[in-house]
Amino acid sequence: MSTEPGAAAPDLSRLSLNTATTKAWTLEQAVEGAVAAGIPAVGLWRDSVAEAGLERAAQLVSSAGLRVSSLCRGGFLTAADDAGIAAAREDNKAAIVEAATLGTRELIMVVGGLPAATGPNAPAAPEGDRDLVAARQRVSERIAELVPFAAEHHVRLVLEPLHPIFAADRAVLSTLGQCLTLAEPFPAETVGVVVDTYHVWWDPDLEALIHHAARTGRLASYQVCDWSLPIQANPLLSRGFMGDGFVDFSAITSWVREAGYAGDVEVEIFNQEIWDAPGEQTLQTMIDRYRQLVAPHL
């Protein structure tokens, strides 16, 4: 990807490609694409890592000279039955080991929805557990169980608040404030939070919460994409490139900067139209929008 003759090269030193944005690419293709585009970091997803093989994935990224800004995802901790609790515990321990092997401290945690959910974006089970308070308490208990194991591996559990539209099926933590309250009993190096513009742009307390997260050492990641309308049949796929929707990136990015966050900025987009586009085109648009709407405010 070229720069106009005489123009300064864009500063991409903090930009990270979250591989969900180029979902059609293999991990190897995403690594090659990031290097070719001058993007110095990648946020990885466990499915693409598993497809490549953990050790090979770690080698691919390391050999390319890329940072791993985060691993997505651990979580889904809200099961109420013994078998579900045990399965979540083992899966999250595996995710912690994967994060350490890949060379990132930040394991993004999507904590899970209500047990009544029959699947992502699916109807409720008629007799399913709808106790939201109890589900949040189980998240707290499961995090407490995982913290010592995460600390042994120098990995931080990074709680992600998801927009309330996803409270039923994906995450019973909907605000940055809820995540910070849950994180408070634990050392900041073991439990942090992520600011994802898609999920938190609407929160009237967002500025104060970002500053609180940074002041307490818990602001572990900044992820950007836009909130686009109309909402898709699957709301998860309603993300867009920065500038395509309603998020005020100048304000939120300025708050993140003022709070002292100096880490990577991941672009994470779930959108079928973007997934169907050529990966190189997606990276070019991503870089252009980052330069226009995010980088000037970092």
PAFI-482274 format. One record per residue (C-alpha): y, x, z. Coordinates in steps of 0.25 Angstrom, whole numbers, plus 5000, padded with zeros to 4 digits. Layout:
// residues N
YXZ/...
END
This chain:
// residues 298
500050005000/501250074995/502750085000/503850064990/504450204985/505450254995/505150155006/504750195020/503250175023/502950055032/502750085046/501350025048/500950115060/500749995069/500149905059/498649865061/497749785051/496949685059/495749675050/495649525052/496849525042/495949585031/494749505035/494049525021/494049675022/492949755029/493349845040/493249965031/494149895021/495149855032/495250005036/495450055022/496449945020/497249985032/497250135029/497650105014/498850015019/499350115030/498950025042/498550115053/497750015062/496749905061/496349795071/494849775069/493949645070/492549655076/491949585064/492349685054/492049805064/490649745066/490449735051/490849875049/490049925061/490849965074/490650115072/490950115057/492150025060/492750125070/492450245061/493150175049/494450145057/494450285063/494250355050/495350275044/496250325055/496650175059/496950125073/496150005078/497249915084/496249815090/494849755089/494749605087/494149535094/493449525108/493549395116/492949255115/492749255130/492749105133/491349065133/490848995145/489349015144/488649135149/488149175135/489449165129/490149245140/489049355138/489149355123/490749365124/490649485134/489649565126/490449535113/491749585120/491149705125/490649735111/492049715106/492649815117/491649925112/492049895098/493549915101/493250045108/492450095097/493450055086/494550125094/495450015099/495749975113/496149835109/495149725108/495749595104/495149475113/495149335107/494649265120/494049145114/494248995114/493648885122/492048875123/492248735116/492548795103/491448795094/492048905085/493348965080/494148845074/493048755077/492948615085/492648615100/491248585105/491248445111/490748495125/491348635124/492148705135/493648675134/494048735147/495248825142/495548875156/494148915159/494048985145/495249075148/494649105162/493349155155/494249245146/494849305158/493449325164/492849385152/494049485150/493849535164/492449565161/492749635149/493849725154/493049835161/492249845148/493449855139/494049955149/492850045148/493050045133/494550065133/494749935126/495749825129/495449675128/496649615121/496849465123/497349395111/498049255113/497749165102/498649055098/498348925106/497748865093/496548955095/496348925110/495148835108/494248925099/494849065100/495649105112/495949035125/497149135127/498249085119/499449155124/499849305127/500249255141/498749205143/498249335138/499149425147/498749335159/497349355157/497549505154/498349535167/497149565177/496649675168/497249815165/498149815152/497249915146/496049825146/496649685143/497849665133/498449565124/498749555109/499949485103/499549415090/500749355083/499849245077/499449195091/500649215100/501849195091/502149055096/502149095111/503549075118/503149185128/502749285118/503849385120/503749395135/502249405134/502249515124/503149595133/502249565145/501049605137/501649735134/502249765148/500849745154/500249835144/499349725137/500049715123/498849775115/499049715101/500049655092/499449575080/500249505070/500149395059/500849265057/500649115061/500549045047/500548895044/499848805040/498748835050/497448855043/496148775046/495748895054/497048935062/496549075064/496849095049/498249055050/498749195052/499649255041/500449385037/501649405046/502749325039/501849215034/502049125046/502849095059/502749225068/504049295071/503549435070/504849505073/504949435086/503549455091/503449605086/504749635093/504249585106/502949665104/503849785101/504849765113/503649745122/503249895118/501949865110/501749985101/500349955096/499749915082/500149785076/498949715070/499049615058/497949515060/497849395050/496849285049/497049215036/496149185025/497149195013/497449335019/496049375020/495749335006/496849425001/496649564997/496649655009/497649755003/498649635000/498449585015/498749725020/499949745012/500549605016/500149635031/500949775030/502149705023/502249595033/502049695045/503149785039/504149665037/503849575050/503249665061/503449815059/505049795060/504849735074/503849835080/
END
